[in-house]
Amino acid sequence: MSRRNGSEWSLDERVAIVTGSSAGIGRAIARELAAWGATVVVNARADERLRPVIEEIESQGGSALAVAADLSTPDGPTRLVERAVEELGRVDILVNNAGHGMIAPSEDLPREDWERTLDLLLTAPFLCAQAAGRHMLEAGRGVIVNVSSIVGHVALPRRAAYATAKAGLIGLTKTLAAEWADRGVRVVSVDPAYIATEFIQVSMSRDNFDKSVLERRTPLGRLGSPEEVARAVAFLASDAASYITGSSVLVDGGWLAYGGW
């Protein structure tokens, strides 16, 4: 099914795990990696949420495996990776995408919401990277792509837990990249701005603004699409990006470059 010609632009015979891939950016990433030739392990907390994604990938000639796992639990990340290896024999690509939003005044943010956000957005990616990294290091090759955010680079009010987790994920990316580069494993982050998903619809409703505000603030004049993020992830996961590691790749329509309002 690979839509790319040439070995560097192909993910044929690769096994890719995409966490949080039942909707939004994660679902688009799973579809894109399958289109590049990878066998994709799709993940959510419940099996029923994954069936439409599997059917979508298979209808386009791709191959996918559904693995339900709650990554916020202590054994969820390990169970996900080990099931993928058990069923498919290897793991070549890990995309840490699973997450949720957290918008609240910092002075009122409950400790349980702080911990729940960091558990899913930072601890779970580390544990997934640790579990997948052991297999990649043994094989002498692999790629981990962490989906962070522009909020890992700049501050927005009422997002203390979310911003802390995303900034931490960028730090984790750099550390693992430096530590594992000489053993064949690349680690990068993809940092989107505002992407047209249900997640952003919720954010707009909670902060009481509409899409036109974001479009005016973005130099390209529009929100990004999940597919635009997915294409960046697929490129970074491929051998065409073989000299890229430890980097944060912005998919933000120029948001961070622009200092106006």
C-alpha positions as CSV (number, residue, x, y, z in Angstrom):
1,M,0.0,0.0,0.0
2,S,3.0,2.3,0.4
3,R,2.4,5.6,-1.5
4,R,6.1,6.4,-1.4
5,N,8.7,5.3,-4.0
6,G,12.2,4.5,-3.0
7,S,13.4,2.8,0.2
8,E,14.1,6.0,2.2
9,W,10.6,7.2,1.7
10,S,9.0,3.9,2.6
11,L,7.9,2.3,5.9
12,D,7.4,-1.1,4.4
13,E,7.9,-4.0,6.8
14,R,8.0,-1.6,9.8
15,V,5.8,-2.0,12.8
16,A,4.5,1.3,14.3
17,I,2.7,1.9,17.5
18,V,0.5,5.0,17.7
19,T,-0.9,5.8,21.1
20,G,-4.3,7.5,21.4
21,S,-5.1,6.8,17.7
22,S,-8.9,6.4,17.8
23,A,-9.5,10.0,16.8
24,G,-8.0,13.3,15.8
25,I,-4.3,13.7,15.2
26,G,-3.6,10.1,16.3
27,R,-6.0,8.6,13.9
28,A,-4.6,10.6,11.0
29,I,-1.1,9.5,12.0
30,A,-2.1,5.9,12.0
31,R,-3.7,6.2,8.6
32,E,-0.6,8.0,7.2
33,L,1.9,5.5,8.5
34,A,-0.1,2.7,7.0
35,A,-0.2,4.6,3.7
36,W,3.6,4.7,3.9
37,G,3.6,0.9,4.3
38,A,3.9,0.3,8.0
39,T,1.8,-2.2,10.0
40,V,0.2,0.0,12.6
41,V,-0.7,-0.8,16.1
42,V,-3.6,1.5,17.0
43,N,-4.4,2.2,20.7
44,A,-7.1,3.5,22.9
45,R,-8.6,2.6,26.2
46,A,-11.5,0.6,24.7
47,D,-11.6,-1.9,21.8
48,E,-14.8,-0.5,20.4
49,R,-13.2,2.9,19.7
50,L,-10.5,1.2,17.5
51,R,-12.7,-0.8,15.2
52,P,-13.5,2.1,12.8
53,V,-9.8,3.0,12.6
54,I,-8.9,-0.6,11.7
55,E,-11.6,-0.8,9.1
56,E,-10.5,2.5,7.6
57,I,-6.9,1.4,7.3
58,E,-7.8,-2.1,5.9
59,S,-10.2,-0.6,3.4
60,Q,-7.2,1.3,1.9
61,G,-5.1,-1.9,1.7
62,G,-3.2,-1.3,4.9
63,S,-2.5,-3.5,7.9
64,A,-3.4,-2.7,11.5
65,L,-3.7,-4.3,14.9
66,A,-5.9,-3.0,17.7
67,V,-4.5,-3.0,21.2
68,A,-6.7,-1.5,24.0
69,A,-4.6,-0.3,27.0
70,D,-5.0,2.5,29.5
71,L,-1.7,4.2,29.4
72,S,-2.3,6.1,32.6
73,T,-2.1,2.8,34.6
74,P,1.3,1.5,35.8
75,D,1.3,-1.5,33.5
76,G,-0.6,-0.1,30.5
77,P,2.5,1.1,28.5
78,T,4.4,-2.2,28.9
79,R,1.3,-4.3,28.0
80,L,0.8,-2.2,24.8
81,V,4.4,-2.7,23.7
82,E,4.7,-6.3,24.6
83,R,1.4,-7.2,22.9
84,A,2.6,-5.5,19.7
85,V,5.9,-7.5,19.8
86,E,4.1,-10.7,20.7
87,E,1.7,-10.4,17.7
88,L,4.0,-8.7,15.2
89,G,7.5,-9.7,16.3
90,R,9.0,-6.3,16.6
91,V,8.5,-2.6,17.1
92,D,10.3,-0.1,14.8
93,I,8.3,3.1,15.4
94,L,6.6,4.5,18.5
95,V,4.4,7.6,18.3
96,N,3.5,9.0,21.7
97,N,0.3,10.9,20.9
98,A,-2.2,10.0,23.6
99,G,-3.4,12.9,25.7
100,H,-6.1,15.2,27.0
101,G,-6.5,18.9,27.7
102,M,-6.5,20.5,31.1
103,I,-7.7,24.1,31.4
104,A,-8.2,25.6,34.9
105,P,-7.0,28.5,36.9
106,S,-3.7,27.6,38.5
107,E,-4.8,28.6,42.0
108,D,-7.8,26.2,41.8
109,L,-6.2,23.3,39.9
110,P,-6.8,20.2,42.0
111,R,-3.8,18.0,42.7
112,E,-5.6,15.0,41.2
113,D,-6.1,16.8,37.9
114,W,-2.4,17.9,37.9
115,E,-1.3,14.3,38.5
116,R,-3.7,12.8,36.0
117,T,-2.5,15.2,33.3
118,L,1.2,14.5,33.9
119,D,0.6,10.7,34.2
120,L,-0.9,10.6,30.7
121,L,1.0,13.3,28.9
122,L,4.5,12.8,30.3
123,T,4.9,9.6,32.5
124,A,3.1,7.4,30.0
125,P,5.3,8.5,27.0
126,F,8.4,7.8,29.1
127,L,7.2,4.4,30.0
128,C,6.1,3.6,26.4
129,A,9.5,4.9,25.2
130,Q,11.3,2.8,27.8
131,A,9.4,-0.4,26.9
132,A,9.7,0.1,23.1
133,G,13.3,1.4,23.5
134,R,14.5,-1.8,25.0
135,H,13.4,-3.7,21.8
136,M,14.8,-0.9,19.5
137,L,18.1,-0.8,21.3
138,E,18.5,-4.6,21.0
139,A,17.7,-4.4,17.3
140,G,20.0,-1.4,16.8
141,R,17.4,0.8,15.1
142,G,14.1,2.5,15.8
143,V,12.4,5.9,15.9
144,I,10.3,7.5,18.7
145,V,8.2,10.5,17.8
146,N,6.7,12.4,20.7
147,V,3.7,14.6,19.9
148,S,4.2,17.7,22.1
149,S,2.7,21.2,21.4
150,I,3.6,24.8,21.0
151,V,2.5,25.1,24.6
152,G,5.7,23.2,25.4
153,H,7.5,26.3,24.1
154,V,5.3,29.3,25.1
155,A,2.9,30.0,28.0
156,L,-0.9,30.2,27.8
157,P,-2.9,31.0,30.9
158,R,-4.7,28.3,32.8
159,R,-2.7,25.5,31.3
160,A,-0.1,24.9,34.1
161,A,-0.4,21.1,34.0
162,Y,-0.7,20.7,30.3
163,A,2.2,23.1,29.5
164,T,4.4,21.5,32.1
165,A,3.8,18.0,30.6
166,K,4.4,19.2,27.1
167,A,7.6,21.1,28.0
168,G,8.7,18.0,29.9
169,L,8.1,15.9,26.8
170,I,10.4,18.1,24.8
171,G,13.0,17.7,27.5
172,L,12.5,13.9,27.5
173,T,12.9,13.9,23.7
174,K,16.3,15.6,23.8
175,T,17.6,13.4,26.6
176,L,16.6,10.1,25.0
177,A,17.9,11.3,21.7
178,A,21.3,12.1,23.1
179,E,21.4,8.9,25.1
180,W,20.3,6.5,22.4
181,A,21.7,8.0,19.2
182,D,24.9,5.9,19.1
183,R,22.8,2.8,19.5
184,G,20.7,3.5,16.4
185,V,17.5,5.0,17.9
186,R,16.3,8.4,16.9
187,V,13.9,10.5,19.1
188,V,12.1,13.6,17.9
189,S,9.1,15.7,18.8
190,V,6.4,17.1,16.6
191,D,4.9,20.2,18.1
192,P,1.6,21.3,16.6
193,A,-0.2,24.6,17.1
194,Y,-4.0,24.8,16.8
195,I,-5.2,21.8,14.7
196,A,-8.9,21.4,13.5
197,T,-10.0,18.6,15.9
198,E,-12.6,18.0,18.5
199,F,-9.9,18.8,21.1
200,I,-9.6,22.3,19.8
201,Q,-13.4,22.7,19.7
202,V,-13.5,21.9,23.4
203,S,-10.7,24.4,24.1
204,M,-12.5,27.2,22.2
205,S,-15.7,26.6,24.1
206,R,-14.0,26.6,27.5
207,D,-12.0,29.8,26.7
208,N,-15.0,31.4,24.9
209,F,-13.4,32.3,21.6
210,D,-13.9,31.2,18.0
211,K,-11.8,29.9,15.1
212,S,-11.5,33.4,13.6
213,V,-9.3,34.5,16.6
214,L,-6.9,31.7,15.9
215,E,-6.9,32.3,12.2
216,R,-6.0,36.0,12.7
217,R,-3.1,35.1,15.0
218,T,-1.7,32.4,12.7
219,P,0.6,33.8,9.9
220,L,-0.8,31.2,7.5
221,G,-4.3,32.4,8.3
222,R,-5.9,29.1,9.1
223,L,-5.9,26.1,11.5
224,G,-3.8,23.1,10.6
225,S,-5.3,19.7,9.7
226,P,-4.6,16.4,11.4
227,E,-3.2,15.2,8.1
228,E,-0.6,17.9,8.0
229,V,0.7,16.8,11.4
230,A,0.6,13.2,10.3
231,R,2.7,13.8,7.2
232,A,5.4,15.4,9.4
233,V,5.4,12.4,11.7
234,A,5.6,9.9,8.8
235,F,8.6,11.8,7.3
236,L,10.4,11.8,10.6
237,A,9.8,8.1,11.2
238,S,11.3,7.3,7.8
239,D,14.9,6.8,6.7
240,A,14.5,10.0,4.7
241,A,15.0,11.8,8.1
242,S,17.9,9.7,9.2
243,Y,20.0,12.6,10.3
244,I,17.3,14.2,12.4
245,T,17.2,13.4,16.2
246,G,16.7,15.5,19.3
247,S,14.8,18.1,17.3
248,S,11.4,19.7,17.9
249,V,9.6,20.1,14.6
250,L,7.0,22.8,14.7
251,V,3.8,22.2,12.7
252,D,2.3,25.6,13.7
253,G,1.5,27.7,10.6
254,G,4.2,30.2,11.8
255,W,2.6,30.7,15.2
256,L,5.8,30.8,17.2
257,A,7.7,32.8,14.7
258,Y,5.1,35.6,14.8
259,G,5.6,38.2,17.6
260,G,2.4,40.2,16.9
261,W,-1.2,39.8,17.8
